[in-house]
Amino acid sequence: MRLASRAERIEPFYVMEVAKAASQLAREVAQGDKPMIFLNIGEPDFTAPPAVQEAATRAIREGRTQYTHATGLEPLRERLSDWYRQRFQLYIPARRIVVTAGASAALQLACLALMEAGDDILMPDPSYPCNRHFVSAADARAVLLPTTADERFQLSADQVQSHWQASTRGVLLASPSNPTGTSVHPDEMRRIHNIVSAHGGITLVDEIYLGLSYDDTFGQSALALDDQIISINSFSKYFNMTGWRLGWLVVPESLVTVIERLAQNLFICPSTVAQHAALACFDGDSLALYEQRRQEFKARRDFFIPALRQLGLSVPVMPDGAFYAWADCQELCQRLGLRDSWDFSFEVMRRAHVAITPGRDFGQAHTEHFVRFSTASSMTALQQAVQRLQQMLETA
């Protein structure tokens, strides 16, 4: 059967190979003294708060499971508008908020509405691989620009200016970023957006980890800069609702009708049960619990990053958000006689029973030197992982 060229352009998700190998080994060692520790998946170990679970159960029991409007429940859009006002001191009208079937649907809708064949979208290298594939699925081309620790592994305004071509449609940023946990400084974001706007382009910002910011300097939404910026967000990370598949999109008012039309045809509506459940995310008790969990994620970062550095895994930039550590493993690869981060990840899995993610998925610029650790596991698991890595290196 002949496949569409867009399907051929989607590269394998190599992290899944690692995950499959880790799961297989986990079954083999489950009864031993070193069960597998999974630091390879970007999913919070916390689940939805009790009020959210109860709201879902209540919606099912009361039969509130039919289609909603394609742009989402109006009360949920209002709650999100209130959250922007309370958390970020921003007035985002509910009419600009489109609830979606996860951040993935939000990004797909934005790409389909704004990109076409021949368009180039500037993105940082490293970056989350699925984001560039959404661009590709819209028949546009993701142009990955190498970044370094000096730019916090983010695009700079100078890069955007120097790489802008006649075919460039805009930029797709993530702040905070997966895999680095680093954000674009608000001043740099403003400079980037000014350049994009001067060229008549689009600025898309993936802000799914924004709720998990640990530094007030960086914990600001790009929406504060201009109502023409498009923001993608999610209930998965800060709100701990990964499997519920619920997200949202903030767009200029002029785009709402277009996005709504696409959503009606492609998705009909987001999960009704998930939407009713998400209303409870904004109850006082739920928000208090989310903030408590955010502090726990910060405490894990504050323990784990220095521990990695002591082991010889350099983390060039302290993450200011999310729950990742982007660590340079070159020194340890040389010490262990390994070729690159791919081999290092499998060596750590085999000898320490710790699953981590090699850099291969996240780009081409020096990603063979980096691995991503997820700190979305308990403090106990992180401490045990550090001990095992230390023991592995001592016996190397």
C-alpha positions in Angstrom: 0.0 0.0 0.0 1.4 3.4 -1.0 1.7 5.8 2.0 1.2 9.5 1.9 4.4 11.5 1.8 3.4 13.4 5.0 3.3 10.0 6.8 6.8 9.2 5.5 8.1 12.5 6.8 7.2 11.7 10.4 10.3 10.2 12.0 10.2 7.3 14.4 9.7 8.2 18.1 13.0 6.7 19.3 12.1 7.2 23.0 9.5 4.5 22.6 12.2 2.0 21.7 13.9 2.8 25.0 10.5 2.6 26.8 9.8 -0.8 25.4 13.3 -2.1 26.4 12.9 -0.6 29.8 9.4 -2.3 30.3 10.8 -5.6 29.2 13.7 -5.4 31.6 11.4 -4.1 34.3 9.4 -7.3 34.1 12.6 -9.4 34.4 13.9 -7.6 37.5 10.6 -6.9 39.2 11.2 -9.4 42.0 14.9 -8.5 42.5 16.5 -6.0 44.8 16.8 -3.4 42.0 13.4 -2.9 40.3 13.4 -0.5 37.4 13.2 3.2 38.2 11.5 5.1 35.3 13.0 8.6 34.8 12.2 8.6 31.1 8.6 9.6 30.9 7.3 13.2 31.1 4.2 12.4 33.1 3.6 13.6 36.7 3.4 10.9 39.3 0.5 12.7 40.8 -3.0 12.1 39.5 -6.1 14.4 39.4 -7.2 15.7 42.8 -10.2 14.1 44.5 -12.5 16.9 43.5 -11.7 16.5 39.8 -12.3 12.7 40.0 -15.5 13.2 41.8 -16.7 15.8 39.3 -16.1 13.2 36.5 -18.0 10.6 38.3 -20.9 13.0 39.0 -21.0 14.0 35.3 -21.3 10.3 34.3 -23.9 9.5 36.9 -26.0 12.5 36.0 -25.8 11.7 32.3 -23.9 14.9 31.3 -21.9 13.0 28.6 -23.3 14.4 25.3 -21.4 16.6 22.8 -20.4 20.1 23.9 -19.8 23.1 21.7 -16.7 22.5 19.5 -14.9 25.3 21.4 -15.6 23.7 24.8 -18.0 24.3 27.8 -18.5 28.0 28.3 -18.1 27.7 32.1 -14.7 26.0 31.5 -13.6 28.8 29.2 -14.6 31.3 31.9 -12.7 29.4 34.6 -9.6 29.5 32.4 -10.1 33.2 31.8 -10.3 33.7 35.6 -7.2 31.6 36.1 -5.1 33.8 33.8 -6.3 36.9 35.7 -5.6 35.4 39.2 -2.3 33.6 38.3 -0.8 35.9 35.7 -2.7 39.2 36.1 -3.8 38.9 32.5 -7.2 39.6 31.1 -7.8 36.9 28.5 -11.5 37.0 27.4 -13.2 33.6 27.4 -14.2 34.1 23.8 -10.5 33.8 22.8 -10.0 30.5 24.6 -10.7 27.2 22.7 -10.8 24.0 24.7 -9.3 21.1 22.8 -8.7 17.4 22.9 -5.3 17.8 24.6 -2.5 20.3 23.7 -1.8 18.0 20.7 -5.2 19.0 19.2 -4.5 22.6 20.0 -1.3 22.6 18.1 -2.8 20.7 15.2 -5.6 23.2 14.9 -3.2 26.1 15.0 -0.9 24.6 12.4 -3.7 23.6 10.0 -5.2 27.1 10.3 -2.0 29.0 9.7 0.5 26.9 7.7 0.6 25.4 4.2 3.0 23.9 1.8 6.1 25.9 1.3 6.0 27.6 4.7 9.0 27.4 7.1 8.7 27.5 10.8 11.7 28.3 12.9 12.2 26.2 16.0 15.0 25.6 18.5 17.2 22.5 18.5 16.7 20.8 20.9 12.9 20.7 21.1 10.0 18.3 21.6 9.9 16.1 18.5 6.1 16.0 18.2 5.9 19.7 17.8 7.9 19.7 14.6 5.8 16.8 13.3 2.6 18.8 13.7 4.3 21.4 11.5 5.1 18.7 9.0 1.6 17.3 9.1 0.4 20.7 8.0 2.7 20.4 4.9 5.0 23.1 6.3 8.7 22.6 7.2 10.2 22.8 10.6 13.6 24.6 10.5 15.6 23.6 13.6 18.2 26.2 14.6 21.0 24.9 16.9 21.0 26.5 20.3 23.4 26.5 23.2 23.4 27.0 27.0 24.2 30.7 26.3 20.7 31.1 24.9 19.2 28.8 27.5 18.7 26.3 24.6 16.0 28.6 23.2 15.9 30.7 20.0 17.3 34.2 20.2 16.0 37.3 18.4 19.3 37.5 16.5 18.8 34.0 15.2 15.2 34.7 14.1 16.3 37.8 12.3 19.3 36.2 10.6 17.4 33.1 9.5 14.2 34.7 8.3 13.6 34.0 4.6 10.9 34.8 2.2 9.4 31.3 2.9 9.5 31.8 6.7 6.0 31.8 8.2 6.8 32.2 11.9 8.3 30.6 15.0 7.2 27.8 17.3 8.7 28.1 20.8 8.1 26.1 24.0 8.6 28.0 27.3 9.4 26.1 29.5 10.8 23.6 27.1 10.8 19.9 26.9 13.6 18.5 27.1 15.5 21.3 28.8 13.1 22.8 31.4 14.3 26.3 30.4 12.2 29.3 29.3 12.6 32.2 27.0 13.4 35.3 29.0 10.4 37.7 28.7 12.6 40.5 27.2 13.9 38.0 24.5 10.4 36.8 23.8 9.3 40.4 23.2 12.3 40.9 20.8 11.5 37.7 19.0 7.8 38.6 18.6 8.6 42.1 17.4 10.8 40.7 14.6 8.1 38.1 13.7 5.4 40.8 13.7 7.5 43.1 11.5 7.7 40.3 8.9 4.0 39.7 9.2 4.6 36.2 10.7 3.1 34.2 13.5 4.3 33.5 17.0 3.2 30.2 18.5 4.2 29.4 22.1 3.8 26.0 23.7 3.1 26.9 27.4 2.0 23.5 28.7 4.6 23.6 31.5 4.0 27.3 32.3 2.1 26.4 35.5 5.2 24.5 36.7 7.4 27.6 36.8 9.8 28.0 39.7 11.2 31.5 38.9 9.1 34.6 38.8 11.4 36.1 36.2 10.4 33.3 33.7 7.0 32.4 35.0 5.1 34.8 32.7 2.9 34.0 29.8 3.8 35.3 26.3 0.2 36.4 26.1 1.2 39.4 28.1 3.1 40.8 25.2 0.4 41.0 22.5 -3.1 39.6 21.8 -1.7 38.3 18.4 0.4 35.7 20.1 -1.0 32.1 20.0 -0.6 30.1 23.1 -1.0 26.3 23.4 -1.7 24.9 26.9 -2.8 21.7 28.6 -4.5 20.2 31.6 -1.9 17.4 31.6 1.1 18.7 33.4 0.3 21.3 36.1 -3.3 20.0 36.5 -2.1 16.3 36.5 -4.7 15.1 33.9 -2.5 13.4 31.4 -4.8 10.6 30.2 -7.9 12.8 30.2 -6.7 14.4 27.0 -7.7 18.0 27.5 -6.0 21.2 26.6 -6.7 24.7 25.2 -5.7 27.3 22.8 -5.6 31.0 23.2 -5.9 32.8 19.8 -6.6 36.3 18.5 -10.3 37.0 18.2 -10.0 37.0 14.4 -9.0 33.4 14.5 -11.7 32.0 16.7 -14.2 31.3 13.9 -11.6 29.6 11.8 -10.4 27.4 14.6 -14.0 26.6 15.6 -14.8 25.4 12.0 -11.7 23.2 11.9 -12.5 21.8 15.4 -16.1 21.0 14.4 -15.0 19.0 11.5 -11.9 17.3 12.9 -12.8 16.7 16.6 -16.5 17.6 17.0 -15.7 18.4 20.7 -13.2 17.6 23.4 -14.2 14.9 25.9 -17.3 16.0 27.7 -16.5 14.1 30.9 -13.0 15.5 31.0 -14.4 19.1 30.6 -16.8 18.7 33.5 -14.1 17.2 35.6 -11.7 20.1 34.7 -14.1 22.6 36.2 -13.1 21.3 39.6 -9.4 22.1 38.9 -10.1 25.7 39.8 -11.8 25.0 43.2 -9.8 26.4 46.1 -8.8 23.0 47.5 -7.6 21.8 44.1 -5.6 24.9 43.4 -4.0 24.7 46.8 -3.0 21.1 46.1 -1.6 22.0 42.7 0.6 24.6 44.3 1.7 22.2 47.0 2.7 19.7 44.2 4.5 22.5 42.3 6.7 23.1 45.3 7.3 19.3 45.5 8.5 19.3 41.8 10.8 22.3 42.7 12.2 20.4 45.7 13.0 17.4 43.4 14.7 19.7 41.0 16.7 21.3 43.7 17.9 17.9 44.9 18.4 16.2 41.6 20.3 18.7 39.5 23.2 19.2 41.9 23.3 15.4 42.4 23.7 14.8 38.7 26.5 17.4 38.5 28.4 15.7 41.3 28.2 12.5 39.3 29.8 14.1 36.3 26.6 14.7 34.4 26.8 18.4 33.5 23.5 20.3 33.4 24.5 23.5 31.7 21.4 25.5 32.5 19.3 25.1 35.7 15.8 24.4 34.6 13.4 27.2 35.7 10.3 25.0 35.1 8.8 21.7 34.0 10.3 18.5 35.4 13.3 17.7 33.3 17.1 17.7 33.5 19.0 18.1 30.1 22.4 16.6 31.0 25.6 16.4 29.1 26.9 12.8 29.3 30.1 13.2 27.2 32.5 12.9 30.2 30.8 9.7 31.4 30.6 8.2 27.9 34.4 8.7 27.6 34.9 7.2 31.0 32.7 4.2 30.3 34.0 3.7 26.7 30.6 4.4 25.2 29.9 6.1 21.9 27.0 8.5 22.6 23.9 9.2 24.7 22.0 6.4 23.1 24.5 3.8 24.3 24.8 5.6 27.6 21.0 5.3 28.2 21.0 1.6 27.5 24.1 1.1 29.7 22.4 2.9 32.6 19.2 0.8 32.0 21.1 -2.4 32.0 23.5 -1.8 34.9 21.6 0.6 37.2 18.0 -0.3 36.2 17.3 3.3 35.7 15.4 4.3 32.5 16.3 7.6 30.9 15.9 9.2 27.5 18.7 9.7 25.0 18.8 13.0 23.2 18.3 11.6 19.7 14.5 12.5 19.4 15.0 16.1 20.3 17.1 17.3 17.3 20.4 17.0 15.5 22.6 19.6 17.2 24.8 17.9 19.8 21.8 15.8 21.0 24.1 12.7 20.8 25.9 14.2 23.9 22.8 14.7 26.0 20.2 12.7 27.9 17.0 13.8 29.5 16.0 12.8 33.0 12.5 13.3 34.2 12.0 14.3 37.8 8.3 13.5 37.7 8.9 10.7 40.1 9.0 10.6 43.9 11.9 12.0 45.8 12.6 8.5 47.0 12.9 7.2 43.5 15.2 10.1 42.5 17.4 9.4 45.6 17.6 5.7 44.7 18.5 6.5 41.1 21.4 8.8 42.2 22.7 6.0 44.5 22.5 3.4 41.7 24.3 5.7 39.2 27.0 6.4 41.8 27.4 2.6 42.4 27.6 2.0 38.6 30.3 4.6 38.2 32.3 3.3 41.1 32.5 -0.1 39.6 33.2 1.1 36.1 
